[in-house]
Amino acid sequence: MNSSPRGNYTRVIERMRDADPAAIISEEALKGKARSCRIALDMFISILGRAAGNLALTGMTTGGVYLGGGIPPRILGALKGDLFFLSFTDKGRFKGLLEKVPVYVILNDRAALMGAAVKAFKLVNSEG
């Protein structure tokens, strides 16, 4: 097995041809096998933290922020690290406020589908 950076890059590209690229990048980053994947994951975590912090301030969501989708549950361990929290709270004078806002990761991959089904049920029954 080739453990050079070029060999790791080639192996990752080969794997991404047959599987979900986001899953491969996350997996490789968390295993520490490909530096470029770790850099990409750190960038994603930082951007996600900043965006979530912005949304928390926009909506004044002091009760919490929920992260959904396919990636957050896969990188839960990395999201618990300092990078996400530092990016989430890096809002100048609002840092203290955001430090108190809980962040949750939705683990049920059918949550959006269930929400849509409830809304459809309510619309059909004239409740909403």
N, C-alpha and C positions, 0 to 999 in steps of 0.2 A: 504494500500500500504506500502510495506516495504521500508523505506528510508535508511537502513543501507548500508554501502559500499558493503557488500556481496549481499544484495538484489538488489542493482543497477547493480552489475556485472552480476547477474543471469538474470535480466530483459534485459540487453543489449545483452547477449548471445542468449537469446530466440528470440529477435527481429532480430538478424543477421541470424537466420536460415531461415527466410522467406523473407529477403530483402538484398540489396547490403550492405555488411559489411562496406565499406568505407563511404557510405551515413549515416549509423546508427552511426558510430563512430563520424563523423563530426557533425551530428545533436546533439548527446548527449553532445559532448564537448562544442558546442556553447551555448547550453541551460544551461550548468553548472551542469548537473545532475550526471555525472559520472567522477570522478577525473582521473581514468585511461584513459578515452577517451580524456580528456583535455591534459594529458601528451603525449599521442600518437599524437594528433593534433599539439601540440607545437613542437614535434620532427619532424613531417612531414614538418611544416612550416620552421623550421630552416634548415633542409636538402635541401628543395626546394630553399630557399634563397641562401644558399651556392653554390648549383649547378648552379643556374641561374647567380650568380655573376661570377663563374668560366667560364661559357660559354660566358658571356658578355666580359670578358677579353680575352678569347681565340679568339673570333671573332672581338674584338674591336667594338662591336655593340653600338657605342655612340648614334645612333638614337633610340635605345630602345630595350627592350626585351619583347617578347610576351609569356605569359603563356597560354597554351592550355590544353585540356583534360577535364575530367568530374569533378575533384575535385576543382580546383581553383575557378570556378564560385560559387560553393556551400559555399566556405569559404572566400568569398571576404572581408567580414568585418574583419575577423581575419588577412587576408593578409595585410590589411591597418594598422595594428598595428605595434609596434616597432620591434617585433621579426624578421619578414621577412626582413625589411630594414636593421637592424643591421647585420643579417646573410649575406645579399646580399653585403653589403659594407665592411665587415670585411676581407679586403685583404691587410693589411699593407700599404705600400706606394701608393697603387692604390685606397685607400679609397676615396680620393678626386675626382678621375675620375668617380668612380662608383656612387658617390652621385649625379652626373649630368645625369646619364643614366635613362631615364624613363622606368617604368615597366608597361605593359598593360596586362590585363586579357581578353582573347577571350571569349566573352559571347555567341556567336553563336555556338550551339552544332553541327552544320552541316558544320563548316568551313573547316575541313579536307576533307570531302566528296566533297564539292564544289571545293576545290583546285585540288583534284584528277580528277574531271570531266573536269575542264579547261585543265589540262595537257593531258588527254585522247583526248579531242577535238583537241588540237594542234597537237598531234601525228598523229591522223587520217587525219588531213588536212595538214600534212607535214610542220608545222610551228615550231616545236620544238622537 
